[in-house]
Amino acid sequence: MKFLRYFLLVVSVALSAQDVLVKRNGQEIKTRIVKIDKKTIAYKDASDPEFNTRTIDKKEVRQIRMEDGKVIDYDRVLPRPYIGLSLGPFSPVGKFGSTDPNNNNGTSGYAEGGGSLNLNAGFYFSRHFGIPIEFQSSRSNYDIESFNEQLESGLSTGFVNAIADPYNFTSLKSGLMYSTCFGKRLTLDLKATVGILTLLERENLAEYGNLFTNTISLTKSTVFKTGFGVSTGGGISLRYSVGKRFAFGLFLDGINANPKILYDRFVEDESALQQDANDKDLEIRQSISGFTGGLLVYWQFKPQKRLVINPLEYN
C-alpha cells in the first residue's frame, strides 16, 4: 500500500508538473515551483519518489519556464532608472546669433563655442521605454569682431563699437526614451525631447558716430534681451555601470529653439533724449541651435523588477 501510494503520488506530480527549472549548468528539472523567495527557490522535483520540497540558490538558476508559458529569466538585463550630471562643450550651428530681425537671410549667426552643464533623470514605464527629464544650462560666446564687421558694412557713413556678453540660456525638456542593454554593464539611451527655453543676455552697443566728422552723435545701450520659446531636442548616450549604483559614459545632445526675444533699449546720451519716444523695444525671433557632448556620471536606482516574460515576448 505504501508503495502504491508513493507511485500514485509521483505519477500525479509528474502529470501536473509543467514547470521547468533550468540551472546554469544546463540541467533542466521538471518540477512544481512552490515558492520564490529573495535568495532561494522552493520546488518539488517530479523525479523524487519522496516528493520532498527542495530549495536552490537563485544564483544557480538561469530561468524558470512556467506551465502557463511565461518565463522567469534571471539573466535578463534591463535598463536602470537614473539621476545625474553631464557636461561638455557646446557648439552652435545654423543661424544662432544672426542679426537678421526676421531670421530668414540664410546666413549663419555670430555665436561661437561655449560649454554646457546638464541635470538628467530617467524613469521607465516598460522594459525599454521611459521618460527622460533634462535641465540644460549652456553658454555660447559671441563673435564680436564678425558682428562689428557686419554692422560697419551696413553703415556707409557711420561706425559702431559693440560690446556683448556671451549667450546664456537654459532649457527644461522631457519626452520619450528608448534604452537597451549590452551585457550587464553597458546601456544605450536614445532620447527625443520637447520643452521650454529661456534666454537672458546683456549687450551694449555704443559710439554711433559720423565717419566724416569723427564725432559721436549718439550713444545707445541695449541693456537686456530676454527670450522665451519652445525647445526641441534629442540625443544619445552610452553609460557603463560601475558597481551597483554608479555609471559613467559619453553623451551627445542636440537642441533647437526659436524664442521670441524682447530687446529692452535705453538711450544714454542726454542730447538725444527727445528721441526716446521713438526708441521702442524690439521683438524678434532668434534661432538657438547647437550640439553639446561630453562626459556623464549617473547614480542608478535598483534594476526594474520585470523578470517575467510573456510567451509572445520571449525569444
FILUMLUM-823775 format. One record per residue: x, z, y of N, C-alpha, C in turn. Coordinates in pm, whole numbers, padded with zeros to 5 digits, always signed. Last residue first. Layout:
XZYXZYXZY/...
//
This chain:
+01205-02658+03545+01279-02776+03498+01358-02741+03373/+00891-02542+03644+01014-02515+03570+01077-02643+03519/+00652-02593+03754+00765-02584+03846+00897-02568+03774/+00467-02584+03555+00482-02711+03623+00603-02712+03716/+00480-02308+03474+00524-02415+03386+00551-02547+03456/+00615-02095+03736+00501-02156+03667+00550-02274+03583/+00845-01839+03719+00826-01980+03750+00708-02032+03670/+00960-01543+03852+00862-01605+03763+00833-01746+03810/+01119-01447+04050+01185-01494+03931+01090-01568+03837/+01118-01356+04325+01035-01468+04277+01101-01529+04155/+01204-01173+04541+01161-01135+04406+01063-01240+04353/+01487-01272+04728+01344-01281+04706+01312-01245+04561/+01754-01031+04781+01701-01161+04737+01549-01156+04719/+01773-00831+05081+01771-00844+04936+01712-00978+04896/+01927-00987+05372+01839-00891+05305+01847-00912+05154/+02245-01028+05528+02137-01078+05444+02057-00964+05381/+02389-01101+05826+02358-00989+05738+02234-01029+05661/+02623-01357+05912+02488-01311+05885+02490-01183+05802/+02796-01558+06131+02807-01439+06048+02668-01380+06035/+02937-01880+06199+02822-01790+06190+02858-01671+06102/+03102-02112+06417+03103-02013+06311+02977-01928+06315/+02988-02430+06521+03095-02332+06512+03078-02240+06393/+02813-02612+06778+02853-02587+06640+02967-02487+06637/+02577-02793+06964+02663-02677+06953+02693-02652+06806/+02488-03063+07174+02513-03010+07041+02602-02887+07052/+02223-03163+07405+02359-03140+07360+02365-03084+07219/+02039-03192+07707+02059-03229+07567+02203-03203+07528/+01823-03191+07948+01920-03097+07894+01932-03125+07745/+01716-03363+08231+01744-03373+08088+01851-03272+08049/+01482-03260+08464+01624-03261+08430+01640-03268+08279/+01257-03356+08715+01283-03337+08573+01432-03349+08546/+01198-03175+09025+01234-03292+08946+01248-03254+08799/+01119-03081+09332+01076-03054+09196+01101-03180+09115/+01241-02922+09631+01230-03037+09542+01187-02993+09403/+01106-02781+09929+01167-02765+09798+01142-02891+09714/+01155-02946+10248+01073-02887+10143+01153-02874+10013/+01221-02967+10536+01317-02947+10428+01247-02877+10311/+01057-02972+10747+01059-03090+10662+01152-03077+10542/+01108-02730+10862+00972-02757+10819+00966-02878+10728/+01371-02742+10944+01340-02664+10825+01201-02694+10772/+01453-02857+11173+01422-02947+11064+01376-02874+10938/+01523-02653+11338+01398-02721+11368+01359-02818+11257/+01774-02580+11254+01660-02500+11207+01527-02569+11233/+02012-02691+11322+01918-02776+11250+01796-02699+11201/+02174-02509+11439+02137-02624+11521+02035-02713+11452/+02233-02328+11236+02131-02292+11335+02087-02412+11419/+02261-02408+10900+02313-02437+11032+02203-02414+11138/+02120-02370+10665+02201-02261+10715+02248-02284+10859/+01827-02420+10490+01913-02475+10596+01988-02359+10660/+01768-02421+10140+01772-02345+10265+01867-02415+10362/+01564-02481+09854+01664-02526+09950+01654-02448+10081/+01518-02460+09528+01487-02382+09648+01597-02408+09751/+01404-02683+09301+01520-02659+09386+01473-02583+09511/+01282-02660+08984+01247-02636+09123+01374-02603+09200/+01248-02876+08713+01337-02787+08787+01293-02781+08933/+01106-02902+08407+01080-02931+08547+01156-02828+08630/+01310-02992+08123+01234-02897+08205+01212-02948+08347/+01345-03131+07862+01332-03196+07993+01251-03104+08086/+01567-03092+07585+01460-03043+07671+01460-03123+07801/+01725-03038+07277+01681-03136+07375+01563-03079+07453/+01996-02962+07060+01886-02916+07146+01853-03026+07245/+02140-02901+06735+02114-02986+06850+01996-02935+06929/+02401-02739+06550+02264-02744+06602+02257-02842+06719/+02580-02642+06276+02573-02748+06378+02427-02760+06420/+02795-02395+06125+02665-02447+06165+02682-02559+06266/+02946-02207+05857+02954-02303+05965+02814-02353+05999/+02997-01859+05758+02982-02002+05737+02996-02083+05864/+02928-01560+05572+02999-01631+05676+02982-01781+05653/+02736-01271+05499+02762-01413+05476+02834-01470+05597/+02672-00956+05334+02726-01038+05442+02748-01182+05399/+02564-00831+05096+02492-00833+05222+02542-00937+05322/+02717-00823+04866+02572-00821+04852+02499-00846+04983/+02998-01046+04900+02937-00921+04856+02786-00934+04849/+02933-01303+05096+03047-01218+05063+02991-01081+05025/+02802-01624+05083+02777-01481+05068+02904-01409+05025/+02817-01872+05315+02880-01825+05191+02867-01674+05186/+02617-02130+05455+02662-01990+05453+02711-01950+05314/+02574-02387+05664+02623-02360+05530+02680-02220+05530/+02321-02555+05850+02421-02450+05835+02455-02432+05688/+02180-02766+06092+02221-02748+05954+02327-02638+05951/+01897-02830+06310+02034-02802+06275+02055-02787+06126/+01710-02879+06614+01726-02878+06469+01871-02851+06436/+01463-02897+06877+01597-02894+06821+01595-02896+06670/+01307-02879+07199+01306-02912+07057+01449-02912+07006/+01135-02709+07454+01262-02743+07394+01243-02774+07246/+00954-02729+07756+00952-02726+07610+01086-02776+07557/+01068-02543+08050+01006-02652+07976+01012-02633+07827/+01196-02475+08368+01122-02421+08254+01056-02539+08182/+01442-02387+08614+01370-02483+08531+01305-02415+08414/+01574-02352+08939+01517-02290+08820+01436-02393+08745/+01832-02317+09159+01747-02415+09092+01702-02353+08960/+01929-02183+09473+01887-02166+09335+01818-02292+09285/+02049-02294+09707+02088-02164+09655+02051-02147+09508/+02184-02542+09865+02085-02527+09759+02121-02401+09682/+02247-02558+10202+02284-02490+10078+02166-02487+09983/+02388-02751+10467+02277-02706+10384+02331-02633+10261/+02480-02832+10788+02525-02764+10667+02404-02712+10593/+02554-03101+11000+02453-03018+10933+02514-02955+10809/+02765-03229+11114+02640-03227+11190+02536-03134+11127/+03098-03213+11158+02991-03167+11071+02864-03154+11153/+03294-03502+11231+03235-03375+11269+03122-03342+11172/+03410-03752+11240+03471-03648+11157+03421-03509+11197/+03313-03974+11354+03349-03865+11446+03419-03751+11374/+03286-04131+11122+03343-04187+11244+03390-04078+11340/+03164-03984+10919+03299-04032+10898+03365-04082+11027/+02993-03688+10962+02999-03828+11002+03144-03875+10992/+02870-03457+10705+02933-03499+10830+02930-03648+10853/+02788-03171+10548+02736-03306+10568+02790-03355+10703/+02882-02916+10427+02960-03008+10510+02909-03151+10503/+02760-02851+10088+02796-02814+10226+02868-02930+10295/+02572-02720+09840+02613-02849+09897+02640-02824+10045/+02575-02507+09560+02595-02520+09704+02639-02662+09741/+02377-02344+09318+02453-02463+09356+02460-02471+09508/+02291-02167+09035+02323-02157+09177+02413-02274+09213/+02023-02162+08795+02153-02202+08844+02168-02172+08992/+01853-02128+08505+01869-02064+08635+02011-02091+08684/+01618-02236+08271+01746-02262+08335+01747-02197+08473/+01462-02209+07952+01468-02173+08094+01609-02197+08146/+01250-02335+07701+01384-02329+07759+01372-02294+07907/+01073-02283+07392+01079-02291+07537+01223-02277+07584/+01036-02478+07094+01019-02354+07169+01021-02379+07318/+01108-02578+06758+01048-02609+06888+01026-02476+06961/+01309-02709+06486+01254-02604+06570+01194-02659+06699/+01422-02738+06162+01359-02813+06271+01283-02713+06355/+01701-02699+05942+01601-02643+06033+01550-02748+06132/+01847-02617+05634+01809-02728+05722+01692-02683+05808/+02108-02450+05471+01985-02437+05550+01967-02561+05638/+02256-02368+05167+02243-02471+05269+02108-02456+05337/+02471-02126+05030+02334-02161+05068+02337-02263+05181/+02664-01988+04772+02657-02089+04877+02512-02129+04902/+02650-01807+04558+02702-01763+04688+02679-01861+04802/+02576-01901+04311+02523-01771+04351+02563-01730+04492/+02502-02254+04331+02565-02138+04269+02503-02010+04323/+02357-02333+04607+02451-02397+04516+02534-02286+04453/+02020-02322+04724+02144-02256+04685+02225-02343+04591/+01839-02418+05017+01866-02430+04875+02003-02371+04845/+01579-02425+05258+01707-02372+05211+01718-02391+05061/+01422-02531+05548+01435-02553+05404+01574-02507+05362/+01210-02419+05806+01344-02422+05748+01334-02445+05598/+01042-02464+06114+01039-02470+05968+01182-02486+05917/+01032-02258+06397+00985-02379+06333+00982-02366+06183/+01142-02159+06728+01107-02130+06589+01054-02258+06527/+01335-02051+07011+01272-02153+06929+01240-02097+06790/+01432-02014+07334+01378-01937+07222+01296-02035+07139/+01718-02058+07544+01601-02111+07476+01561-02017+07362/+01888-02077+07858+01854-02005+07736+01730-02068+07675/+02166-02189+08056+02027-02197+08011+02011-02121+07881/+02365-02283+08317+02337-02174+08224+02191-02181+08184/+02611-02494+08443+02473-02483+08395+02463-02367+08297/+02847-02349+08679+02811-02414+08552+02661-02401+08524/+02802-02403+09037+02833-02318+08922+02795-02393+08794/+02940-02620+09278+02832-02592+09183+02882-02501+09072/+02986-02765+09588+03032-02656+09502+02916-02620+09409/+03083-03050+09771+02987-02980+09686+03056-02872+09604/+03088-03230+10067+03164-03142+09980+03066-03057+09901/+03036-03554+10176+02975-03434+10123+03078-03358+10041/+03005-03784+10452+03080-03725+10342+03014-03594+10302/+02882-04102+10573+02891-03957+10565+02979-03911+10452/+02817-04365+10573+02871-04310+10698+02888-04160+10691/+02726-04425+10320+02822-04518+10381+02885-04461+10508/+02671-04261+10045+02664-04233+10188+02769-04318+10260/+02716-04307+09779+02583-04337+09828+02567-04311+09976/+02968-04219+09730+02944-04363+09718+02807-04402+09770/+02932-03945+09750+03002-04015+09857+02979-04166+09851/+02801-03889+09507+02735-03862+09634+02800-03942+09747/+02995-03965+09320+02864-04029+09319+02792-04010+09451/+03203-03794+09382+03223-03937+09394+03090-04011+09398/+03085-03548+09321+03121-03580+09460+03138-03730+09481/+03066-03578+09045+02945-03559+09124+02972-03593+09271/+03330-03590+08967+03247-03708+08948+03119-03698+09030/+03396-03325+09041+03465-03439+09100+03383-03566+09086/+03236-03157+08885+03212-03161+09028+03281-03281+09095/+03093-03125+08614+03198-03220+08654+03183-03246+08804/+03035-02799+08504+02991-02906+08595+03110-02993+08630/+02971-02656+08173+03040-02669+08300+02996-02794+08377/+02721-02477+08023+02783-02608+08030+02844-02626+08169/+02619-02232+07802+02682-02256+07932+02750-02392+07926/+02343-02070+07637+02451-02169+07646+02498-02185+07791/+02180-01894+07398+02228-01882+07535+02352-01970+07549/+01904-01890+07187+02029-01957+07223+02059-01937+07371/+01747-01757+06922+01764-01735+07066+01901-01788+07103/+01533-01845+06660+01662-01862+06724+01653-01835+06874/+01405-01819+06342+01385-01774+06479+01521-01775+06546/+01261-02005+06071+01376-01960+06148+01333-01915+06287/+01081-01956+05783+01063-01967+05928+01190-01918+05997/+01098-02152+05476+01090-02031+05556+01073-02063+05704/+01115-02260+05139+01072-02283+05276+01055-02151+05351/+01180-02186+04879+01276-02264+04958+01239-02280+05104/+00984-02013+04781+01119-02009+04725+01221-02077+04815/+00815-01894+05078+00815-01951+04944+00960-01952+04896/+00863-01774+05312+00728-01756+05261+00710-01825+05126/+01146-01607+05455+01090-01706+05363+00948-01669+05321/+01328-01602+05763+01245-01533+05664+01169-01636+05582/+01603-01558+05977+01529-01647+05889+01456-01569+05783/+01763-01556+06296+01695-01485+06189+01618-01587+06106/+02020-01537+06547+01944-01609+06446+01877-01513+06348/+02150-01596+06863+02098-01493+06773+02002-01562+06677/+02436-01768+06987+02301-01771+06933+02271-01649+06848/+02617-01902+07246+02604-01784+07161+02458-01775+07117/+02835-02160+07355+02701-02118+07317+02709-01996+07225/+03009-02343+07619+03000-02259+07499+02858-02213+07474/+03100-02668+07726+03093-02525+07753+03090-02447+07623/+03158-02991+07881+03155-02897+07769+03153-02752+07812/+02958-03096+08165+03073-03100+08076+03059-02995+07968/+02727-03301+08338+02753-03177+08265+02872-03197+08173/+02639-03519+08472+02764-03461+08516+02790-03324+08454/+02496-03787+08271+02498-03688+08376+02636-03633+08402/+02469-04146+08228+02497-04011+08181+02509-03916+08299/+02194-04358+08317+02333-04316+08325+02349-04174+08273/+01927-04431+08330+02002-04461+08209+02147-04419+08210/+01756-04366+08529+01851-04474+08557+01940-04507+08437/+01572-04165+08522+01540-04286+08447+01638-04400+08472/+01530-03931+08673+01599-03925+08545+01572-04048+08460/+01434-03906+08921+01338-03947+08819+01398-03950+08679/+01668-03831+09058+01549-03744+09061+01447-03778+08954/+01984-03840+08926+01868-03926+08950+01742-03840+08947/+02196-03693+08850+02143-03666+08984+02025-03756+09019/+02230-03545+08525+02210-03663+08608+02151-03624+08743/+02263-03340+08346+02332-03329+08473+02317-03450+08562/+02229-03530+08065+02240-03391+08109+02325-03383+08236/+02175-03768+07945+02165-03762+08091+02177-03620+08145/+02386-03749+07659+02278-03816+07731+02288-03799+07882/+02516-03417+07593+02502-03560+07565+02392-03617+07654/+02752-03143+07586+02635-03212+07640+02635-03359+07603/+02850-02910+07357+02887-03043+07405+02763-03115+07455/+02978-02588+07318+02860-02668+07347+02904-02800+07408/+03150-02399+07060+03147-02483+07180+03016-02558+07194/+02998-02095+06925+03089-02208+06923+03079-02289+07051/+02826-01871+06703+02886-01904+06831+02983-02021+06816/+02573-01666+06571+02654-01787+06558+02706-01824+06697/+02456-01377+06396+02509-01441+06517+02579-01570+06479/+02156-01262+06221+02297-01272+06251+02328-01343+06381/+01963-01210+05925+01974-01200+06071+02123-01210+06103/+01778-01343+05643+01900-01305+05716+01871-01280+05863/+01677-01394+05297+01647-01376+05440+01768-01318+05513/+01835-01612+05065+01811-01474+05108+01779-01471+05257/+01734-01844+04810+01788-01814+04943+01748-01673+04987/+01789-01766+04459+01701-01804+04569+01765-01768+04703/+01879-01855+04138+01928-01801+04265+01840-01854+04376/+01815-01770+03810+01765-01848+03922+01806-01781+04053/+01876-01615+03602+01987-01689+03661+01943-01769+03783/+01646-01516+03504+01731-01421+03574+01856-01488+03633/+01331-01632+03489+01469-01682+03485+01558-01591+03569/+01054-01637+03315+01126-01542+03400+01273-01575+03384/+00800-01873+03299+00938-01842+03266+00992-01741+03366/+00480-01943+03150+00565-01902+03261+00703-01861+03211/+00333-01984+02919+00410-02095+02973+00499-02059+03090/+00218-01769+02804+00131-01849+02889+00206-01965+02956/+00426-01641+02672+00333-01718+02592+00240-01804+02677/+00741-01684+02853+00618-01613+02819+00522-01704+02744/+01071-01665+02813+00964-01763+02816+00837-01698+02764/+01323-01526+02999+01213-01493+02908+01107-01601+02924/+01683-01551+03026+01546-01581+03065+01448-01535+02958/+01919-01401+02977+01921-01515+03070+01781-01550+03118/+02032-01072+02934+01921-01166+02919+01932-01277+03023/+02215-00879+02985+02237-00958+02863+02132-01068+02845/+02122-00748+03203+02243-00827+03221+02271-00916+03101/+01916-00589+03112+01883-00717+03177+02004-00807+03193/+01960-00448+02790+02000-00451+02931+01969-00589+02989/+01685-00375+02582+01805-00453+02606+01834-00454+02756/+01515-00194+02325+01546-00219+02467+01676-00296+02477/+01239-00202+02092+01381-00204+02125+01397-00226+02276/+01012-00060+01878+01034-00104+02015+01183-00092+02047/+00977-00180+01541+01013-00079+01639+01030-00142+01778/+00896-00300+01300+00827-00330+01424+00852-00223+01531/+01012-00294+01061+00960-00167+01110+00881-00184+01239/+01105-00551+01033+00997-00503+00943+00936-00371+00987/+01163-00772+01283+01191-00633+01245+01077-00582+01156/+01090-01012+01382+01163-01012+01255+01196-00871+01206/+00976-00965+01624+00887-01002+01514+00957-01001+01379/+01062-00694+01823+01115-00811+01753+01026-00841+01633/+00936-00591+02121+00920-00575+01977+00962-00705+01911/+01099-00454+02416+01033-00560+02341+01021-00520+02193/+01198-00380+02745+01150-00326+02617+01071-00435+02545/+01475-00416+02945+01355-00483+02896+01321-00424+02760/+01626-00256+03235+01613-00285+03093+01481-00358+03064/+01624-00205+03507+01751-00241+03445+01739-00284+03300/+01354-00179+03579+01451-00223+03679+01579-00272+03615/+01160-00305+03300+01198-00206+03399+01302-00264+03494/+00905-00439+03133+01025-00481+03205+01051-00380+03314/+00762-00406+02808+00778-00356+02944+00909-00407+03003/+00717-00575+02586+00637-00455+02607+00642-00411+02753/+00699-00895+02458+00755-00811+02564+00661-00695+02590/+00743-00983+02136+00636-00946+02227+00696-00851+02330/+00940-01262+02019+00907-01122+02037+00780-01106+02118/+01211-01434+01905+01065-01439+01917+01013-01296+01915/+01506-01484+02065+01433-01385+01986+01284-01403+02011/+01795-01676+02063+01655-01669+02102+01581-01577+02007/+02127-01680+02185+02033-01634+02082+01892-01625+02139/+02300-01730+02394+02224-01841+02338+02123-01801+02233/+02415-01521+02518+02496-01584+02414+02423-01699+02345/+02215-01426+02676+02320-01506+02739+02412-01572+02637/+01894-01469+02513+02011-01391+02554+02118-01483+02612/+01561-01505+02561+01685-01582+02546+01801-01501+02601/+01265-01436+02407+01370-01374+02487+01500-01448+02457/+00945-01552+02410+01079-01582+02360+01180-01524+02457/+00615-01475+02300+00721-01460+02398+00856-01491+02332/+00438-01475+02095+00470-01605+02151+00577-01597+02259/+00317-01312+01846+00438-01301+01928+00480-01440+01975/+00113-01346+01670+00078-01322+01810+00198-01321+01903/+00236-01388+01427+00137-01484+01472+00106-01470+01620/+00401-01166+01412+00462-01299+01413+00365-01404+01464/+00214-00961+01400+00302-00970+01516+00362-01109+01527/+00098-01018+01152+00016-01014+01272+00100-01030+01397/+00319-00995+00983+00250-01123+00994+00167-01129+01120/+00372-00724+01019+00472-00822+01059+00407-00959+01077/+00136-00614+00911+00174-00586+01050+00272-00690+01101/+00140-00699+00650+00032-00745+00737+00066-00725+00884/+00369-00558+00567+00364-00703+00559+00257-00759+00653/+00296-00294+00601+00405-00348+00682+00402-00501+00683/+00091-00286+00406+00062-00257+00545+00169-00313+00638/+00228-00344+00174+00125-00436+00220+00093-00414+00367/+00389-00117+00155+00450-00249+00172+00350-00349+00228/+00194+00076+00121+00281+00084+00236+00345-00052+00263/+00082+00000-00120+00000+00000+00000+00087+00000+00126/
//
